[in-house]
Amino acid sequence: MAETFSMEDYGMFKRLAVVGSMIGLLGWAPAYGACTTTIGSVMSLTGSLGVLGQRIAQGAQLAIDDLNAAGGANGCKLELALLDDQTSASVGVDAAKRLVDVQRVPAIVGALSSGVSAAILTSVTAPGKVVQVSPASTSPTFTQMARDGRTGGFWFRTTPSDALQGVAMAKVAIDAGLKRVAVLYLNNDYGEGLSREFAEAFTRLGGSITQNVVYNPAQPAYRSEVNQALNPTPDALFLIGYPGDGTTLARSWIAAGGPAVFLLPDGLQSQDFVDDVGPEHLKTVHGTAAGTVETPSLQTFQKGFQARFGALPTQPYITNAYDATVLVGLAMQQARSNESTAIRDAIRKVTDPQGETIHAGSDELKKAAALLADGRTIRYVGASGPLQFDAQGDISAPMVVWTLKDGKVTTTGMIGVEQIEELRGGSK
């Protein structure tokens, strides 16, 4: 089981992230100029995504440590100003405004929830021309926003859209012999987008959606929504949400006599969620999440994370947060500027397919700095895998398939991008 933070630990983590870097703790002291550049971050450290967000934030902090060990950016030490959005759009917007208006950050890593990221993007970063790189917001909504010109090109994400995950989950369900699936989805951009993409793909592949029921967060009970989803009785439940409300819904489903066959997405790939519901109640689980490709970067990241924070937990988006933060630092160096517009224009240049390959870790990032200083091009291959952004700031990546074995979240396979794209085209 993944170790979680106490509130005392969280307070310490927050102070360290906002007030200073980890130089003293790590025992090195590279030479910096008399300057510090602050990268902002808005993540869910509490609220329904808090159990995942605390670990994801550690990925971002490790990136700052590695960048500083490699010399910082443009001679300046980097700091991470990490603020908690409490998995709330309004709180997230206030946090982002504080980072932009008060601390004058040129970039924000976050948020995690698609609903929070969308609110920040439309209210703060796009109008303020500040780069926003999310490691976890998967709603297809962002792709359309970019196509409509509403992001100004300042939006990127290091995780693939749910346009891919919905198709992958549909394939997993069909391969498991499930023909009739009920969907319970969270009333936000993430839930709406993933439920829509799954329903379209699952129907196209020959399945049927018995009910598609929306629920609101933070309700004390979900009996009405569960009863609606159970009529008629499906083969399985696709539950889209986060660990807090997801736990309540899963328990309600089981108590109402629903089949103990669950389809679970990235938002519920959490050992804490499984333990809270009780693995004995989750008889059969078919899960999907954004995949992490095995590369030298991943191996380096795993060693660095374990040395800094302990064992790497089985959950998504920690590597994606590391990559998002590294990309901001590398873009600053490529542009020779810490200004937001320059960072925006440089992010694709540090993932140039024709550039010299750079992996994760301070040694590789030091090499990247030298190459960029010489005017060379680089191709950063991240801890989550290769990264190449399209015109909308999206990437393509494989999808992990996971389940429970002896009550533990366990990866069982992967669905490649090519296969997903083929299925999106209508082939079975």
Summary of the structure (lengths in Angstrom):
residues: 428
radius of gyration: 20.8
end to end distance: 36.8
largest distance: 66.8
contacts: 1649
relative contact order: 0.14
helix: 46%
strand: 20%
